[in-house]
Amino acid sequence: MRLEALDYWLRHNAGLGELELRPLAGDASFRRYLRVHRGEETFIAVDAPPDKEDSRPFVRIAQLLRDIGLNAPQVLAADLDQGFMLLSDLGDELYLSALSDDSVERLYGDALGALATIQACGPNANGFPPYDEDLLRRELELFREWYLGRHLGLTLSGPQHAVLDEAFPHLIDSALEQPRVFVHRDYHSRNLMVTRHNPGILDFQDAVIGPVTYDLVSLLRDCYVDWPDRRVIDWALGYHELALHSGVLTDEDEERFVRWFDWMGVQRHLKASGIFARLSYRDGKHAYLNDIPRTLGYVLAVCASYPTLRDFHDLLLELLGGDIAVGCPPGD
């Protein structure tokens, strides 16, 4: 029914006339994407049911990113009451499929340059939700509820809950003490496209104002692809220097920046593990469970390096038990 309505809207309201629709792979949301073929031209049609998805932030942020010279899709037509959008087509090649030892420096260089532009020139706090203590805590609780409780079927003891209750505030405090910038929130290899103007940037509709390292760790400690950790830290420190030069940062303390980066990654990867479990059990999207091993591997590797998080690290080892193939820590 919605597909028929979308087809009618594209042909008549958006003015495309004769066309062919071909479904594209979905994402973790309720949105559906289709490529529109009209002769030699292609576009992207989005079906975002308005009772489940609010497309207004996407439309607004797409224009804001384009206004500062970044390669976000152009919204060519939209009917937000129906939940339909027609976008320019950024192509088929995700960063995820293009990344290799030969390409990573160039592709990450482009992505880090775009991130610096977002943080230096992007939208300010007006009209964007804050990445505040409540949101950070709710995200962390997804790990306790959906990964430990639902996926592993664990009932934690009082002392085990206490270890989580002690670790989570450290992660929250570290996030809150960082400089605040526009945060894409899913700045990684499945939302960046290889185009003539790299990167093409997608899936930014959940943007907030929050910690400066959040998008950086999303990119460099990606849930879908990993790199040797020494290389990751070198990239992070290179971004620290870039952020200093662009005025995003004023604090030259590299050690503090790396701690911010590491602990922000722990928060993000705990949240992601909970979301992957929720996508499987609530939404029937089971493939995301395959991404948990890498994701929790990052958590274990980082927590082992910080005495403050060592009890949490040891608890994770205890809880995961034989499931510890949940992750190989990133390479040296």
Backbone torsions as a table, in degrees:
resi	resn	phi	psi	omega
1	MET	NA	-49.2	179.9
2	ARG	-66.7	-36.4	180.0
3	LEU	-63.4	-40.0	177.6
4	GLU	-64.3	-41.6	179.7
5	ALA	-65.5	-40.2	178.2
6	LEU	-63.4	-44.5	179.8
7	ASP	-59.6	-43.6	178.9
8	TYR	-63.7	-44.5	-178.4
9	TRP	-62.2	-43.2	-179.8
10	LEU	-63.0	-43.5	-176.6
11	ARG	-69.9	-41.0	-169.7
12	HIS	-105.0	-52.7	-176.4
13	ASN	-75.7	-42.2	178.8
14	ALA	-83.2	-8.3	171.0
15	GLY	77.0	24.3	-177.6
16	LEU	-84.3	-22.1	-178.6
17	GLY	68.8	-136.1	-177.6
18	GLU	-66.5	133.4	-176.8
19	LEU	-157.5	169.3	173.5
20	GLU	-130.3	134.7	179.6
21	LEU	-106.7	133.0	176.4
22	ARG	-129.7	122.7	-178.2
23	PRO	-61.9	147.0	173.7
24	LEU	-114.2	164.7	177.2
25	ALA	-59.2	141.6	179.5
26	GLY	-83.4	-174.0	175.8
27	ASP	-129.3	-160.2	-174.6
28	ALA	-81.9	2.2	-176.9
29	SER	-103.9	-170.2	176.2
30	PHE	-90.6	1.4	179.3
31	ARG	-72.3	149.7	174.8
32	ARG	-124.1	137.6	-176.7
33	TYR	-117.0	140.4	177.2
34	LEU	-138.1	142.1	173.9
35	ARG	-89.1	132.0	179.9
36	VAL	-100.9	122.5	176.5
37	HIS	-106.9	125.2	175.0
38	ARG	-134.9	95.9	-172.1
39	GLY	63.0	-126.9	179.3
40	GLU	-86.6	-8.7	-177.8
41	GLU	-87.4	148.0	172.4
42	THR	-131.3	149.6	177.5
43	PHE	-139.6	172.9	174.3
44	ILE	-116.7	125.8	174.3
45	ALA	-100.7	139.0	-179.9
46	VAL	-120.3	128.5	173.4
47	ASP	-110.8	106.7	-177.3
48	ALA	-122.9	93.6	-176.7
49	PRO	-50.8	121.9	-172.4
50	PRO	-65.6	-18.8	176.5
51	ASP	-78.7	-10.1	-179.5
52	LYS	-120.6	-25.4	-176.2
53	GLU	-134.6	131.5	174.7
54	ASP	-99.9	111.0	-175.4
55	SER	-86.8	-4.6	-178.1
56	ARG	-61.0	-43.2	177.3
57	PRO	-60.1	-36.8	179.1
58	PHE	-60.9	-47.8	-177.9
59	VAL	-60.9	-44.2	-177.6
60	ARG	-66.3	-47.8	-174.7
61	ILE	-71.0	-35.8	177.1
62	ALA	-55.3	-44.6	180.0
63	GLN	-68.4	-40.3	179.2
64	LEU	-61.1	-41.8	179.2
65	LEU	-67.7	-41.0	178.3
66	ARG	-64.9	-34.0	-179.6
67	ASP	-64.8	-24.7	178.2
68	ILE	-102.0	17.9	171.1
69	GLY	87.8	13.3	-179.0
70	LEU	-96.0	159.9	-170.9
71	ASN	-96.1	72.5	171.8
72	ALA	-96.3	157.3	178.3
73	PRO	-61.0	144.4	172.0
74	GLN	-85.6	130.5	176.7
75	VAL	-83.9	107.0	-174.8
76	LEU	-85.0	-29.3	177.6
77	ALA	-161.4	152.1	179.5
78	ALA	-155.0	142.9	169.2
79	ASP	-130.1	92.3	-172.1
80	LEU	-73.9	-21.5	175.2
81	ASP	-65.9	-36.5	176.7
82	GLN	-89.5	-18.8	-177.9
83	GLY	84.8	31.9	-178.9
84	PHE	-112.6	141.1	173.2
85	MET	-139.4	149.0	171.5
86	LEU	-118.8	122.4	-173.6
87	LEU	-120.1	157.0	167.8
88	SER	-65.6	155.8	-172.9
89	ASP	-100.5	118.0	178.6
90	LEU	-91.4	6.4	174.3
91	GLY	98.8	-166.5	-171.7
92	ASP	-113.0	-12.8	-167.8
93	GLU	-94.8	104.7	175.2
94	LEU	-73.9	152.8	170.1
95	TYR	-53.4	-39.0	-175.6
96	LEU	-55.3	-42.7	-178.1
97	SER	-81.3	-20.0	-175.7
98	ALA	-94.3	-18.5	-175.6
99	LEU	-69.7	133.1	175.8
100	SER	-155.6	173.5	177.0
101	ASP	-58.7	-31.5	-178.7
102	ASP	-78.5	-29.5	-172.7
103	SER	-104.2	-15.3	-167.4
104	VAL	-63.5	-39.1	-178.3
105	GLU	-63.3	-41.9	-180.0
106	ARG	-68.8	-47.2	-176.5
107	LEU	-68.3	-43.6	177.6
108	TYR	-68.3	-32.8	175.3
109	GLY	-59.5	-43.9	177.0
110	ASP	-63.3	-43.9	-177.1
111	ALA	-67.3	-38.5	179.0
112	LEU	-70.3	-36.3	175.2
113	GLY	-63.9	-41.8	177.3
114	ALA	-64.7	-39.3	179.1
115	LEU	-63.3	-40.9	177.7
116	ALA	-62.1	-37.7	177.0
117	THR	-65.1	-43.7	177.8
118	ILE	-58.0	-45.7	-174.3
119	GLN	-76.5	-31.3	-178.6
120	ALA	-85.5	-35.0	-171.3
121	CYS	-118.7	-5.7	-172.2
122	GLY	-74.6	-177.3	-178.1
123	PRO	-58.5	148.9	175.4
124	ASN	-92.8	-163.8	-171.5
125	ALA	-69.1	-15.0	-174.0
126	ASN	-63.3	118.0	173.0
127	GLY	84.5	3.4	178.5
128	PHE	-116.6	139.8	-179.1
129	PRO	-63.7	148.4	176.0
130	PRO	-82.5	142.3	171.7
131	TYR	-83.4	79.4	-169.8
132	ASP	-99.2	-175.9	-176.4
133	GLU	-59.1	-42.2	-178.0
134	ASP	-62.5	-43.9	-179.3
135	LEU	-67.6	-43.7	178.3
136	LEU	-59.2	-41.9	-178.7
137	ARG	-69.4	-41.8	178.3
138	ARG	-59.7	-39.9	179.2
139	GLU	-64.7	-43.2	178.6
140	LEU	-62.3	-35.8	-178.6
141	GLU	-68.0	-18.7	174.5
142	LEU	-61.0	-34.2	178.6
143	PHE	-66.1	-45.4	-178.6
144	ARG	-65.3	-44.9	-174.9
145	GLU	-75.5	-51.3	-168.8
146	TRP	-92.4	-35.6	-179.7
147	TYR	-85.5	-56.0	-178.4
148	LEU	-70.5	-46.9	-175.2
149	GLY	-75.8	-54.5	-173.7
150	ARG	-82.2	-49.3	-174.1
151	HIS	-74.2	-48.3	-179.8
152	LEU	-87.2	-13.5	178.5
153	GLY	67.6	32.2	-175.5
154	LEU	-93.0	142.6	167.8
155	THR	-111.9	109.4	-173.9
156	LEU	-75.5	146.9	173.4
157	SER	-78.1	168.9	176.9
158	GLY	-56.7	-49.4	178.9
159	PRO	-61.8	-34.7	179.0
160	GLN	-68.5	-42.5	173.8
161	HIS	-58.6	-38.7	-177.2
162	ALA	-62.4	-36.4	178.4
163	VAL	-64.6	-43.6	176.1
164	LEU	-63.5	-41.6	-178.3
165	ASP	-66.4	-24.0	176.3
166	GLU	-83.3	-38.8	-176.3
167	ALA	-73.3	-41.4	-173.8
168	PHE	-58.2	-43.8	179.1
169	PRO	-62.1	-32.4	176.3
170	HIS	-61.7	-43.3	-179.7
171	LEU	-66.7	-40.6	179.4
172	ILE	-65.5	-46.1	-179.5
173	ASP	-61.1	-39.9	178.7
174	SER	-62.8	-40.3	178.4
175	ALA	-65.6	-41.5	-174.4
176	LEU	-73.7	-21.5	-178.7
177	GLU	-83.9	-5.6	-177.8
178	GLN	-81.6	153.7	171.2
179	PRO	-56.0	147.3	-173.6
180	ARG	-104.3	133.0	-178.2
181	VAL	-140.0	175.5	171.3
182	PHE	-67.8	126.9	-177.1
183	VAL	-115.9	116.9	177.6
184	HIS	-60.3	-46.6	173.8
185	ARG	93.3	-15.4	174.9
186	ASP	-144.1	49.9	-173.7
187	TYR	-87.5	83.7	-175.0
188	HIS	-149.0	-175.0	-166.4
189	SER	-68.7	-16.4	176.8
190	ARG	-91.1	-6.1	179.6
191	ASN	-119.9	9.1	175.8
192	LEU	-118.0	134.9	-175.7
193	MET	-111.3	145.4	172.0
194	VAL	-85.1	117.5	-178.1
195	THR	-139.2	-179.3	176.6
196	ARG	-67.4	-22.4	177.0
197	HIS	-122.7	86.4	-174.5
198	ASN	-75.5	149.5	-16.3
199	PRO	-89.1	154.1	163.8
200	GLY	-74.7	132.3	-171.1
201	ILE	-113.4	126.9	-178.4
202	LEU	-123.4	170.8	164.2
203	ASP	59.0	46.1	-175.0
204	PHE	-103.6	8.4	-169.9
205	GLN	-69.4	-15.9	-179.9
206	ASP	-98.0	22.8	-175.5
207	ALA	-60.2	149.1	178.8
208	VAL	-139.4	177.6	170.9
209	ILE	-106.2	119.6	-173.4
210	GLY	-164.3	-155.1	-168.5
211	PRO	-64.2	140.6	-174.8
212	VAL	-64.5	-25.2	-176.8
213	THR	-92.3	-2.4	-172.5
214	TYR	-62.7	-53.9	-179.1
215	ASP	-67.8	-32.0	179.5
216	LEU	-62.5	-45.7	-179.5
217	VAL	-73.5	-28.9	174.8
218	SER	-59.8	-39.6	-179.1
219	LEU	-76.6	-48.8	-169.3
220	LEU	-84.2	-27.8	172.5
221	ARG	-116.3	63.1	-174.7
222	ASP	-65.7	138.4	176.9
223	CYS	-67.3	-12.8	-172.4
224	TYR	-113.2	-9.3	178.7
225	VAL	-157.1	140.8	179.3
226	ASP	-127.6	163.1	-177.7
227	TRP	-136.0	159.0	177.0
228	PRO	-54.1	137.7	-170.4
229	ASP	-65.1	-33.6	177.4
230	ARG	-61.0	-38.0	178.9
231	ARG	-67.3	-40.6	178.4
232	VAL	-59.6	-45.9	-179.6
233	ILE	-65.8	-37.5	176.0
234	ASP	-61.1	-43.2	177.4
235	TRP	-63.4	-42.5	-179.5
236	ALA	-62.4	-41.9	179.5
237	LEU	-70.2	-33.3	173.9
238	GLY	-62.3	-38.8	177.5
239	TYR	-68.9	-36.5	176.5
240	HIS	-55.8	-44.2	179.0
241	GLU	-66.1	-42.5	178.2
242	LEU	-61.6	-41.1	-179.4
243	ALA	-67.7	-33.6	175.3
244	LEU	-65.2	-45.5	-178.2
245	HIS	-65.6	-33.1	-177.3
246	SER	-88.6	-1.2	178.0
247	GLY	84.8	3.0	177.5
248	VAL	-67.6	-38.0	179.4
249	LEU	-119.8	150.5	171.8
250	THR	-120.4	-15.3	-178.0
251	ASP	-85.2	118.7	-177.0
252	GLU	-89.0	5.5	-176.9
253	ASP	-72.6	100.8	-177.9
254	GLU	-67.1	-37.4	-178.4
255	GLU	-63.1	-43.3	178.1
256	ARG	-64.3	-40.9	-179.8
257	PHE	-62.1	-41.9	179.0
258	VAL	-65.4	-38.6	177.0
259	ARG	-64.3	-44.9	176.2
260	TRP	-54.6	-47.4	-178.9
261	PHE	-60.8	-48.6	-178.6
262	ASP	-62.3	-48.4	-174.8
263	TRP	-73.3	-31.4	174.1
264	MET	-63.7	-37.8	177.3
265	GLY	-63.8	-38.6	177.7
266	VAL	-61.4	-46.5	178.3
267	GLN	-59.0	-47.6	-176.7
268	ARG	-65.3	-39.7	-175.4
269	HIS	-76.5	-30.1	171.7
270	LEU	-65.7	-45.4	176.8
271	LYS	-58.9	-47.7	-176.7
272	ALA	-61.3	-39.5	178.8
273	SER	-62.0	-40.9	176.1
274	GLY	-64.6	-40.5	179.9
275	ILE	-67.4	-41.0	178.6
276	PHE	-60.5	-41.4	177.5
277	ALA	-65.7	-41.4	179.4
278	ARG	-64.2	-40.4	178.2
279	LEU	-59.7	-35.0	179.0
280	SER	-72.6	-54.3	-170.6
281	TYR	-79.6	-32.7	-178.4
282	ARG	-91.4	-39.1	-170.1
283	ASP	-110.8	-2.0	177.9
284	GLY	71.9	18.6	179.3
285	LYS	-99.9	79.4	-167.4
286	HIS	-75.8	-19.7	-176.0
287	ALA	-61.9	-24.8	-178.2
288	TYR	-66.8	-21.0	177.0
289	LEU	-61.0	-27.5	-179.7
290	ASN	-68.2	-17.1	-178.5
291	ASP	-92.2	-5.5	-179.4
292	ILE	-68.2	-38.7	-179.3
293	PRO	-54.2	-50.1	179.3
294	ARG	-63.2	-41.4	-174.4
295	THR	-63.0	-47.4	178.9
296	LEU	-76.4	-22.5	173.2
297	GLY	-58.8	-40.4	175.6
298	TYR	-60.4	-44.6	-177.3
299	VAL	-59.8	-48.0	-178.5
300	LEU	-62.8	-43.5	-178.1
301	ALA	-63.4	-43.5	-178.9
302	VAL	-69.8	-46.5	-176.5
303	CYS	-63.1	-30.4	178.0
304	ALA	-65.9	-19.0	-175.3
305	SER	-92.9	-7.1	-175.0
306	TYR	-125.1	118.2	179.9
307	PRO	-54.4	-35.6	-178.3
308	THR	-61.7	-29.8	-176.9
309	LEU	-103.9	9.6	-174.1
310	ARG	-67.7	-39.9	178.4
311	ASP	-62.0	-38.2	178.0
312	PHE	-65.4	-43.1	176.3
313	HIS	-56.9	-47.2	-177.7
314	ASP	-65.5	-37.4	177.3
315	LEU	-64.2	-42.0	178.5
316	LEU	-60.0	-43.8	177.8
317	LEU	-59.3	-40.9	179.8
318	GLU	-66.0	-44.3	-175.7
319	LEU	-72.1	-36.4	-177.2
320	LEU	-76.3	-30.3	175.5
321	GLY	49.1	-127.1	-177.2
322	GLY	-68.0	-10.9	-178.4
323	ASP	-82.1	12.1	-170.5
324	ILE	-72.0	-1.7	164.6
325	ALA	-63.8	-3.4	171.4
326	VAL	-54.0	1.4	170.2
327	GLY	162.3	133.3	169.1
328	CYS	-90.5	129.1	174.6
329	PRO	-60.6	155.3	178.3
330	PRO	-55.0	150.8	-177.0
331	GLY	-68.5	167.6	179.6
332	ASP	-75.1	NA	NA
